Amino acid sequence: MYADLIIADPPYEQTSLSWDRWPAGWLTAAASVANAMWCFLPLRQFAMPPYRGQEFAAAGWRLSQDLEPAADTAEDHWTWEKHNGSGFSTDRLRRVHETVTHWYRGRWSAVHHQVPTVPGQIRPSATIAHRSQPTHTGRIRSAGYTYGPTRLARSVVRVRSAHGTAIHPTQKPVELLDLLIRYGCPPGGVVLDPFSGSGSTAIAARAAGCRAILIEADEAHCTRSAHWLATT
Ligand SMILES: C[S@@+](CC[C@H](N)C(=O)[O-])C[C@H]1O[C@@H](n2cnc3c(N)ncnc32)[C@H](O)[C@@H]1O
Protein backbone atom coordinates (compact mmCIF):
# COMPACT_ATOMS: atom_id res chain seq x y z
CA MET A 1 0.00 0.00 0.00
CA TYR A 2 1.27 3.47 -0.89
CA ALA A 3 -0.80 5.34 1.70
CA ASP A 4 -2.12 4.53 5.18
CA LEU A 5 -5.32 6.54 4.84
CA ILE A 6 -7.30 8.31 2.15
CA ILE A 7 -9.31 11.42 2.95
CA ALA A 8 -11.68 11.94 0.00
CA ASP A 9 -14.04 14.84 -0.54
CA PRO A 10 -15.15 14.11 -4.12
CA PRO A 11 -17.37 16.23 -6.37
CA TYR A 12 -20.95 14.92 -5.90
CA GLU A 13 -22.45 16.13 -9.19
CA GLN A 14 -24.95 18.24 -7.29
CA THR A 15 -24.45 21.36 -9.41
CA SER A 16 -23.81 22.25 -13.05
CA LEU A 17 -20.33 23.60 -12.22
CA SER A 18 -17.67 22.19 -14.54
CA TRP A 19 -15.53 20.77 -11.70
CA ASP A 20 -18.53 19.10 -10.02
CA ARG A 21 -18.32 15.75 -11.85
CA TRP A 22 -17.93 12.36 -10.13
CA PRO A 23 -14.64 10.97 -11.54
CA ALA A 24 -15.46 7.51 -12.95
CA GLY A 25 -13.35 4.72 -11.46
CA TRP A 26 -11.77 6.74 -8.65
CA LEU A 27 -12.94 4.28 -5.97
CA THR A 28 -11.11 1.42 -7.71
CA ALA A 29 -8.00 3.57 -8.07
CA ALA A 30 -8.24 4.47 -4.37
CA ALA A 31 -8.50 0.79 -3.46
CA SER A 32 -5.14 0.15 -5.14
CA VAL A 33 -3.30 2.59 -2.85
CA ALA A 34 -4.81 2.23 0.65
CA ASN A 35 -7.05 -0.01 2.73
CA ALA A 36 -8.73 2.72 4.81
CA MET A 37 -10.63 5.81 3.74
CA TRP A 38 -12.77 8.59 5.13
CA CYS A 39 -15.14 9.95 2.46
CA PHE A 40 -17.39 13.01 2.68
CA LEU A 41 -20.64 12.04 0.97
CA PRO A 42 -24.26 12.95 1.71
CA LEU A 43 -26.66 10.16 2.69
CA ARG A 44 -28.70 11.04 -0.40
CA GLN A 45 -25.86 9.74 -2.60
CA PHE A 46 -26.31 6.28 -1.09
CA ALA A 47 -30.11 6.14 -0.75
CA MET A 48 -31.09 7.66 -4.10
CA PRO A 49 -29.79 7.15 -7.65
CA PRO A 50 -26.91 6.86 -8.51
CA TYR A 51 -26.61 4.66 -5.36
CA ARG A 52 -22.90 5.27 -4.82
CA GLY A 53 -22.76 2.55 -2.15
CA GLN A 54 -22.74 -0.04 -4.94
CA GLU A 55 -19.62 1.53 -6.41
CA PHE A 56 -17.86 1.37 -3.04
CA ALA A 57 -18.78 -2.31 -2.72
CA ALA A 58 -17.70 -3.11 -6.29
CA ALA A 59 -14.28 -1.61 -5.54
CA GLY A 60 -13.95 -3.78 -2.42
CA TRP A 61 -14.69 -1.08 0.17
CA ARG A 62 -16.68 -2.04 3.28
CA LEU A 63 -18.48 0.51 5.41
CA SER A 64 -17.06 0.75 8.89
CA GLN A 65 -19.00 3.69 10.34
CA ASP A 66 -20.33 7.13 9.67
CA LEU A 67 -20.15 10.37 11.58
CA GLU A 68 -23.46 12.17 11.82
CA PRO A 69 -24.41 15.53 13.17
CA ALA A 70 -26.66 16.10 16.16
CA ALA A 71 -28.12 19.10 17.91
CA ASP A 72 -25.78 18.74 20.82
CA THR A 73 -23.10 21.05 22.12
CA ALA A 74 -21.18 18.58 24.24
CA GLU A 75 -17.43 18.93 23.74
CA ASP A 76 -16.87 15.25 23.14
CA HIS A 77 -19.24 14.98 20.19
CA TRP A 78 -18.00 14.95 16.62
CA THR A 79 -20.32 17.40 14.84
CA TRP A 80 -19.45 19.68 12.01
CA GLU A 81 -22.03 22.36 11.48
CA LYS A 82 -21.68 24.40 8.32
CA HIS A 83 -21.98 28.14 8.66
CA ASN A 84 -24.45 28.84 5.82
CA GLY A 85 -25.52 25.37 4.76
CA SER A 86 -25.77 23.97 1.26
CA GLY A 87 -29.41 23.07 0.67
CA PHE A 88 -30.58 23.57 -2.90
CA SER A 89 -34.33 23.29 -2.14
CA THR A 90 -36.64 25.86 -0.62
CA ASP A 91 -39.06 23.19 0.62
CA ARG A 92 -36.51 21.16 2.65
CA LEU A 93 -34.75 21.93 5.90
CA ARG A 94 -31.57 23.97 5.46
CA ARG A 95 -28.78 21.45 5.35
CA VAL A 96 -25.93 22.58 7.61
CA HIS A 97 -24.15 19.30 8.13
CA GLU A 98 -22.04 16.84 6.18
CA THR A 99 -21.85 13.08 6.55
CA VAL A 100 -18.41 11.50 6.72
CA THR A 101 -18.21 7.78 6.02
CA HIS A 102 -15.33 5.50 7.02
CA TRP A 103 -14.41 2.60 4.70
CA TYR A 104 -11.89 -0.22 4.81
CA ARG A 105 -10.68 -3.19 2.78
CA GLY A 106 -9.51 -6.58 4.00
CA ARG A 107 -9.55 -7.47 7.69
CA TRP A 108 -10.80 -4.76 10.09
CA SER A 109 -8.23 -5.86 12.67
CA ALA A 110 -5.46 -5.03 10.18
CA VAL A 111 -6.76 -1.49 9.65
CA HIS A 112 -5.25 1.19 11.89
CA HIS A 113 -7.90 2.81 14.08
CA GLN A 114 -6.93 4.73 17.18
CA VAL A 115 -10.25 5.37 18.89
CA PRO A 116 -10.17 8.63 20.84
CA THR A 117 -11.36 8.58 24.41
CA VAL A 118 -12.73 11.31 26.61
CA PRO A 119 -12.81 11.63 30.40
CA GLY A 120 -15.29 9.19 31.86
CA GLN A 121 -17.48 9.30 34.90
CA ILE A 122 -16.39 7.62 38.11
CA ARG A 123 -19.06 6.77 40.58
CA PRO A 124 -18.20 5.48 44.05
CA SER A 125 -19.37 1.93 44.43
CA ALA A 126 -20.88 2.89 47.78
CA THR A 127 -23.30 5.24 46.04
CA ILE A 128 -24.29 2.57 43.60
CA ALA A 129 -24.73 0.05 46.37
CA HIS A 130 -27.67 2.02 47.77
CA ARG A 131 -29.58 1.57 44.56
CA SER A 132 -31.29 -1.52 43.41
CA GLN A 133 -29.65 -3.12 40.37
CA PRO A 134 -31.61 -2.74 37.14
CA THR A 135 -33.14 -6.11 36.36
CA HIS A 136 -31.83 -6.19 32.77
CA THR A 137 -28.15 -6.06 33.83
CA GLY A 138 -28.33 -8.72 36.49
CA ARG A 139 -25.79 -8.59 39.30
CA ILE A 140 -22.47 -7.24 37.92
CA ARG A 141 -20.48 -6.75 41.14
CA SER A 142 -21.37 -7.20 44.76
CA ALA A 143 -21.20 -3.46 45.47
CA GLY A 144 -22.51 -2.20 42.14
CA TYR A 145 -20.34 -1.02 39.27
CA THR A 146 -18.20 1.99 38.38
CA TYR A 147 -17.44 3.59 35.04
CA GLY A 148 -13.81 3.70 33.95
CA PRO A 149 -11.69 6.88 33.84
CA THR A 150 -12.25 7.25 30.08
CA ARG A 151 -14.95 6.34 27.61
CA LEU A 152 -15.11 6.30 23.81
CA ALA A 153 -15.58 9.60 22.03
CA ARG A 154 -18.99 9.79 20.43
CA SER A 155 -19.61 9.86 16.68
CA VAL A 156 -20.55 13.52 16.44
CA VAL A 157 -18.15 16.41 16.77
CA ARG A 158 -18.78 20.15 16.90
CA VAL A 159 -16.04 22.12 15.18
CA ARG A 160 -16.01 25.60 13.70
CA SER A 161 -16.57 25.83 9.95
CA ALA A 162 -13.90 27.50 7.82
CA HIS A 163 -16.31 30.36 7.08
CA GLY A 164 -14.52 33.70 6.81
CA THR A 165 -11.02 32.25 6.39
CA ALA A 166 -11.54 29.64 3.64
CA ILE A 167 -9.49 29.79 0.45
CA HIS A 168 -11.74 27.20 -1.30
CA PRO A 169 -15.55 27.26 -1.71
CA THR A 170 -16.07 23.82 -0.11
CA GLN A 171 -13.16 23.82 2.33
CA LYS A 172 -13.40 21.38 5.23
CA PRO A 173 -12.37 22.46 8.74
CA VAL A 174 -8.82 21.49 9.66
CA GLU A 175 -9.99 20.58 13.16
CA LEU A 176 -12.35 17.94 11.76
CA LEU A 177 -9.72 16.53 9.40
CA ASP A 178 -7.31 16.37 12.32
CA LEU A 179 -9.70 14.03 14.16
CA LEU A 180 -10.18 11.83 11.10
CA ILE A 181 -6.44 11.55 10.54
CA ARG A 182 -5.56 10.83 14.17
CA TYR A 183 -8.20 8.07 14.18
CA GLY A 184 -7.23 6.43 10.89
CA CYS A 185 -3.54 7.08 10.21
CA PRO A 186 -0.63 5.83 12.34
CA PRO A 187 1.83 8.50 13.54
CA GLY A 188 4.28 9.30 10.74
CA GLY A 189 2.01 7.61 8.18
CA VAL A 190 0.92 8.86 4.77
CA VAL A 191 -2.48 10.43 4.07
CA LEU A 192 -3.62 10.73 0.46
CA ASP A 193 -6.23 13.30 -0.57
CA PRO A 194 -7.30 12.79 -4.21
CA PHE A 195 -9.54 15.91 -4.32
CA SER A 196 -7.53 18.24 -2.14
CA GLY A 197 -9.10 21.64 -2.93
CA SER A 198 -7.54 24.05 -0.45
CA GLY A 199 -4.96 21.58 0.86
CA SER A 200 -6.65 21.48 4.27
CA THR A 201 -5.80 17.78 4.61
CA ALA A 202 -2.07 18.56 4.41
CA ILE A 203 -2.36 21.21 7.14
CA ALA A 204 -4.15 18.71 9.40
CA ALA A 205 -1.76 15.86 8.53
CA ARG A 206 1.25 17.96 9.44
CA ALA A 207 -0.32 18.87 12.80
CA ALA A 208 -0.99 15.18 13.47
CA GLY A 209 2.63 14.22 12.68
CA CYS A 210 1.75 12.57 9.36
CA ARG A 211 2.77 13.16 5.75
CA ALA A 212 0.32 14.00 2.96
CA ILE A 213 0.01 13.51 -0.79
CA LEU A 214 -2.45 15.87 -2.47
CA ILE A 215 -4.09 15.60 -5.91
CA GLU A 216 -6.13 18.50 -7.29
CA ALA A 217 -7.34 19.08 -10.86
CA ASP A 218 -7.52 22.87 -10.65
CA GLU A 219 -4.13 24.55 -10.94
CA ALA A 220 -5.26 27.75 -9.22
CA HIS A 221 -6.32 25.73 -6.16
CA CYS A 222 -2.91 24.00 -6.17
CA THR A 223 -1.15 27.37 -6.14
CA ARG A 224 -3.29 28.65 -3.26
CA SER A 225 -2.73 25.40 -1.30
CA ALA A 226 1.03 25.63 -1.74
CA HIS A 227 0.96 29.20 -0.44
CA TRP A 228 -1.22 28.23 2.56
CA LEU A 229 1.09 25.35 3.43
CA ALA A 230 4.18 27.50 3.12
CA THR A 231 2.80 30.29 5.31
CA THR A 232 1.07 28.27 8.04
C1 LIG B 1 -15.30 19.20 -2.64
S1 LIG B 1 -13.82 19.92 -3.22
C2 LIG B 1 -12.61 19.45 -2.00
C3 LIG B 1 -12.41 20.47 -0.93
C4 LIG B 1 -11.34 20.08 0.05
N1 LIG B 1 -11.72 18.92 0.84
C5 LIG B 1 -11.01 21.22 1.01
O1 LIG B 1 -11.12 21.06 2.25
O2 LIG B 1 -10.61 22.28 0.53
C6 LIG B 1 -13.46 18.86 -4.56
C7 LIG B 1 -12.21 19.26 -5.34
O3 LIG B 1 -11.95 18.22 -6.29
C8 LIG B 1 -11.38 18.82 -7.44
N2 LIG B 1 -11.57 17.85 -8.52
C9 LIG B 1 -12.66 17.64 -9.27
N3 LIG B 1 -12.45 16.64 -10.14
C10 LIG B 1 -11.20 16.20 -9.90
C11 LIG B 1 -10.41 15.16 -10.46
N4 LIG B 1 -10.89 14.37 -11.43
N5 LIG B 1 -9.16 14.96 -9.97
C12 LIG B 1 -8.67 15.74 -8.98
N6 LIG B 1 -9.38 16.75 -8.42
C13 LIG B 1 -10.62 16.97 -8.88
C14 LIG B 1 -12.13 20.12 -7.60
O4 LIG B 1 -11.37 21.06 -8.35
C15 LIG B 1 -12.33 20.55 -6.15
O5 LIG B 1 -11.32 21.45 -5.73
The ligand as a Gaussian input file, in Angstrom:
#p B3LYP/6-31G(d) Opt

LIG

0 1
 C      -15.296000      19.198000      -2.643000
 S      -13.820000      19.916000      -3.221000
 C      -12.605000      19.446000      -2.001000
 C      -12.412000      20.472000      -0.928000
 C      -11.344000      20.082000       0.051000
 N      -11.717000      18.917000       0.836000
 C      -11.005000      21.223000       1.005000
 O      -11.117000      21.063000       2.253000
 O      -10.610000      22.283000       0.527000
 C      -13.459000      18.864000      -4.557000
 C      -12.205000      19.261000      -5.336000
 O      -11.949000      18.218000      -6.286000
 C      -11.377000      18.815000      -7.437000
 N      -11.567000      17.849000      -8.518000
 C      -12.662000      17.641000      -9.273000
 N      -12.453000      16.641000     -10.143000
 C      -11.195000      16.198000      -9.903000
 C      -10.411000      15.158000     -10.460000
 N      -10.887000      14.371000     -11.435000
 N       -9.164000      14.960000      -9.973000
 C       -8.668000      15.737000      -8.981000
 N       -9.376000      16.755000      -8.420000
 C      -10.624000      16.965000      -8.876000
 C      -12.128000      20.119000      -7.596000
 O      -11.375000      21.060000      -8.351000
 C      -12.329000      20.546000      -6.149000
 O      -11.320000      21.448000      -5.734000

